[in-house]
């Protein structure tokens, strides 16, 4: 089996060497890609919710102004 060697730096000059099989390495890469996509989707949903909240606030303010205007003109 082909192996990939990854070197992780530690404090000072000590290094820990982690040996992964190619299959393990690709599984990790796939999981990282999946997590990145999930994070992008979550950020997109948060932005969508923010826009929705902003629109609701704008409509509420327009309604308040209209109601105030109607009440003043009675």
Order of alpha helices (4+ residues) and beta strands (2+ residues): beta-beta-alpha
